Amino acid sequence: METLIERLTAVRERIAAAARRVGRDPATIRLVGVTKAHPAEVIRMALDAGLCDIGENRVQEAEAKMAALAAERHRLTWHLIGHLQTNKAKKAAMLFDIVHSVDSLRLAQILDRYAAEVRREAQGRLPVLLQVNVSGEATKSGFALWGWNEQPDVYERFCADVEQILALPHLDVRGLMTIAPWTPDPEQVRPVFRAVRRLRDDLAQRFPAAVWHELSMGMTDDFEIAIEEGATMVRIGRAIFGER
């Protein structure tokens, strides 16, 4: 049976190979280990193996693990990657280093307010990504952007929200996040990742004062396709930590 270190090494090799296929530097892609339902001891093992970026889906579960790993706080970067309810926004602003799942103007406004209250001045603005749904899949969260490049009204409504979010003084928008539909053939989701990259590029032209560097997209079943289409962060759980 493979060890965690062996699985982590294999994932890193696959990331590097996917990057090289499209002429990218593997060092520009951040691996976020998704530890939902795995205990703090597993995160400590991953950290000792050099994995410093940890993604959690739920605030309450993450809080318990953070407490258990308090002595390692300086070595870890905590990513909130799951859907964030507004009643958990204050705690999320306090606990996490980056929130991937800002999926509405209202949530952004609430996060901004709490970031002002609970974050120390030295921490600066709270880094966030805007979660977008370009596939139209009803079960996925995110700003609804199915057909955005063919429906100007959809894109303009989104841009109106983006403009307001960028004006929030305590959030630092760094890019986009998406979750592609599951399919047995990862190649089928390539258009989803490509559409998100094009959306990011359009936003960078429309709002050049913001830094739109990050594209958080790709998980265990499709991260290589995501990297080929421009992902700068991949969120991988099962391929590293095994089945929950």
C-alpha positions as CSV (number, residue, x, y, z in Angstrom):
1,M,0.0,0.0,0.0
2,E,1.3,3.4,-0.9
3,T,2.3,5.8,1.8
4,L,1.2,9.4,2.0
5,I,4.7,10.5,1.0
6,E,4.6,8.3,-2.0
7,R,1.2,9.5,-3.1
8,L,2.3,13.1,-2.6
9,T,5.4,12.6,-4.6
10,A,3.4,11.0,-7.4
11,V,0.9,14.0,-7.5
12,R,3.8,16.4,-7.6
13,E,5.3,14.5,-10.5
14,R,2.0,14.6,-12.4
15,I,1.7,18.3,-11.8
16,A,5.1,18.9,-13.2
17,A,4.5,16.8,-16.2
18,A,1.2,18.6,-17.0
19,A,2.9,22.0,-16.6
20,R,5.7,21.0,-18.9
21,R,3.3,19.7,-21.6
22,V,2.1,23.3,-22.1
23,G,5.4,25.1,-21.5
24,R,4.7,26.2,-17.9
25,D,7.0,26.3,-15.0
26,P,5.8,23.7,-12.4
27,A,6.9,26.0,-9.6
28,T,4.1,28.4,-10.6
29,I,1.4,25.9,-9.6
30,R,0.4,25.7,-5.9
31,L,-0.7,22.3,-4.6
32,V,-3.5,22.6,-2.0
33,G,-4.0,19.4,0.0
34,V,-7.7,18.9,0.8
35,T,-8.0,17.3,4.2
36,K,-11.8,17.2,4.7
37,A,-12.6,14.3,7.1
38,H,-9.0,13.6,7.8
39,P,-7.6,14.2,11.3
40,A,-5.0,16.8,12.3
41,E,-2.4,14.0,12.6
42,V,-2.6,13.4,8.8
43,I,-2.1,17.1,8.2
44,R,1.0,17.0,10.4
45,M,2.4,14.1,8.3
46,A,1.7,16.1,5.1
47,L,3.4,19.2,6.6
48,D,6.5,17.1,7.5
49,A,6.5,15.9,3.9
50,G,6.6,19.5,2.7
51,L,2.9,20.2,2.0
52,C,2.2,23.6,3.6
53,D,-1.1,24.6,1.8
54,I,-4.1,22.9,3.4
55,G,-7.6,23.2,2.1
56,E,-10.7,22.7,4.3
57,N,-14.4,22.6,3.3
58,R,-16.0,23.5,6.6
59,V,-15.2,26.2,9.1
60,Q,-16.1,24.2,12.2
61,E,-14.0,21.2,11.2
62,A,-11.1,23.3,10.2
63,E,-11.2,25.2,13.5
64,A,-10.7,22.1,15.5
65,K,-7.7,21.0,13.4
66,M,-6.2,24.5,13.6
67,A,-6.4,24.3,17.4
68,A,-4.6,20.9,17.4
69,L,-1.9,22.3,15.1
70,A,-1.5,25.7,16.7
71,A,2.2,25.1,17.2
72,E,2.6,24.7,13.4
73,R,0.6,27.8,12.5
74,H,3.6,29.6,11.1
75,R,4.3,26.8,8.7
76,L,0.8,26.4,7.4
77,T,-1.4,28.3,4.9
78,W,-5.1,27.5,5.5
79,H,-7.4,27.7,2.5
80,L,-11.2,27.7,2.8
81,I,-12.4,25.9,-0.3
82,G,-16.0,24.9,0.6
83,H,-19.2,26.9,0.4
84,L,-19.2,29.6,3.1
85,Q,-22.5,30.4,4.9
86,T,-22.8,34.0,5.9
87,N,-23.2,33.0,9.6
88,K,-19.7,31.5,9.5
89,A,-18.1,34.4,7.7
90,K,-16.8,36.1,10.9
91,K,-14.9,33.0,12.0
92,A,-13.7,32.3,8.4
93,A,-12.2,35.9,8.2
94,M,-10.4,35.2,11.5
95,L,-9.1,31.7,10.8
96,F,-8.2,31.4,7.2
97,D,-5.4,32.8,5.1
98,I,-7.4,32.8,1.9
99,V,-11.0,32.1,1.0
100,H,-11.6,30.5,-2.4
101,S,-15.4,30.5,-2.3
102,V,-16.7,34.0,-2.4
103,D,-19.8,33.3,-4.5
104,S,-22.0,36.5,-4.1
105,L,-21.7,40.2,-3.6
106,R,-23.6,39.8,-0.3
107,L,-21.1,37.3,1.1
108,A,-18.2,39.5,0.0
109,Q,-19.7,42.5,1.8
110,I,-20.2,40.5,5.0
111,L,-16.7,39.1,4.8
112,D,-15.3,42.6,4.3
113,R,-17.1,43.8,7.4
114,Y,-15.8,41.0,9.6
115,A,-12.3,41.2,8.2
116,A,-12.2,44.8,9.4
117,E,-13.2,43.6,12.9
118,V,-11.2,40.5,13.5
119,R,-8.0,40.7,11.4
120,R,-5.0,42.3,12.8
121,E,-3.5,45.2,11.0
122,A,-0.3,43.2,10.3
123,Q,-2.4,40.6,8.4
124,G,-3.6,43.1,5.9
125,R,-6.6,42.6,3.6
126,L,-8.1,39.1,3.5
127,P,-7.2,37.4,0.2
128,V,-10.2,36.0,-1.6
129,L,-11.1,34.3,-4.9
130,L,-14.5,34.7,-6.7
131,Q,-16.1,31.4,-7.2
132,V,-17.8,31.1,-10.7
133,N,-20.1,28.5,-12.2
134,V,-19.6,28.5,-16.0
135,S,-21.0,25.0,-16.5
136,G,-24.5,25.8,-15.5
137,E,-24.6,22.7,-13.2
138,A,-27.3,23.4,-10.6
139,T,-25.5,21.6,-7.8
140,K,-22.4,23.9,-8.0
141,S,-22.1,27.2,-6.1
142,G,-20.7,30.3,-7.6
143,F,-21.7,33.4,-9.6
144,A,-23.9,32.0,-12.3
145,L,-22.0,32.6,-15.6
146,W,-23.2,29.9,-18.0
147,G,-22.8,31.3,-21.5
148,W,-21.2,34.6,-20.2
149,N,-19.3,35.1,-23.4
150,E,-22.5,34.9,-25.5
151,Q,-24.8,36.7,-23.2
152,P,-23.6,40.3,-22.5
153,D,-26.3,40.9,-19.9
154,V,-24.9,38.0,-17.8
155,Y,-21.4,39.2,-18.0
156,E,-22.4,42.9,-17.3
157,R,-24.4,41.9,-14.2
158,F,-21.3,40.0,-12.9
159,C,-19.0,42.9,-13.7
160,A,-21.3,45.2,-11.7
161,D,-20.9,42.9,-8.7
162,V,-17.1,42.6,-9.3
163,E,-16.8,46.4,-9.3
164,Q,-18.4,46.7,-5.9
165,I,-16.4,43.8,-4.5
166,L,-13.1,45.4,-5.7
167,A,-14.1,48.5,-3.9
168,L,-14.3,46.7,-0.5
169,P,-11.4,48.0,1.6
170,H,-10.7,44.8,3.6
171,L,-10.7,42.2,0.8
172,D,-7.9,41.4,-1.7
173,V,-9.4,39.8,-4.8
174,R,-6.7,37.6,-6.4
175,G,-8.6,35.7,-9.1
176,L,-11.2,33.0,-9.7
177,M,-12.2,29.6,-8.5
178,T,-14.4,27.0,-10.1
179,I,-15.5,23.4,-9.6
180,A,-16.0,21.5,-12.8
181,P,-18.7,18.9,-13.3
182,W,-17.7,15.3,-12.6
183,T,-17.2,13.1,-15.6
184,P,-15.5,9.8,-16.2
185,D,-13.6,11.5,-19.0
186,P,-11.6,14.5,-17.7
187,E,-11.1,15.7,-21.2
188,Q,-14.8,16.7,-21.3
189,V,-14.2,19.4,-18.7
190,R,-11.5,21.1,-20.6
191,P,-14.0,23.7,-22.0
192,V,-15.0,24.6,-18.5
193,F,-11.5,25.4,-17.4
194,R,-10.8,27.2,-20.6
195,A,-13.9,29.4,-20.2
196,V,-12.8,30.3,-16.6
197,R,-9.3,31.3,-17.9
198,R,-10.8,33.4,-20.6
199,L,-13.2,35.0,-18.0
200,R,-10.2,35.8,-15.8
201,D,-8.3,37.3,-18.8
202,D,-11.4,39.5,-19.6
203,L,-11.7,40.7,-16.0
204,A,-8.0,41.6,-16.0
205,Q,-8.5,43.8,-19.0
206,R,-11.7,45.3,-17.6
207,F,-10.4,45.9,-14.1
208,P,-6.6,46.3,-14.6
209,A,-6.0,47.8,-11.1
210,A,-6.7,44.4,-9.5
211,V,-4.4,41.5,-9.6
212,W,-6.1,38.6,-11.3
213,H,-3.3,36.1,-11.0
214,E,-4.9,33.1,-9.4
215,L,-7.0,30.4,-11.0
216,S,-8.1,27.8,-8.5
217,M,-9.4,24.9,-10.5
218,G,-8.8,21.2,-10.8
219,M,-9.2,18.3,-8.3
220,T,-8.1,14.7,-8.1
221,D,-9.9,13.6,-11.3
222,D,-9.1,16.5,-13.5
223,F,-6.2,18.6,-12.2
224,E,-3.9,17.8,-15.1
225,I,-6.4,19.2,-17.6
226,A,-6.9,22.3,-15.3
227,I,-3.1,22.9,-15.3
228,E,-2.9,22.6,-19.1
229,E,-5.7,25.3,-19.2
230,G,-4.0,27.7,-16.8
231,A,-4.7,26.7,-13.2
232,T,-2.3,28.2,-10.6
233,M,-3.8,26.3,-7.7
234,V,-5.1,22.7,-7.7
235,R,-7.1,21.3,-4.8
236,I,-6.3,17.6,-4.3
237,G,-7.5,15.3,-1.6
238,R,-8.1,11.7,-2.5
239,A,-4.9,11.3,-4.7
240,I,-2.8,12.4,-1.7
241,F,-4.7,11.3,1.4
242,G,-6.7,8.3,0.0
243,E,-10.4,7.7,0.5
244,R,-12.1,9.3,3.5
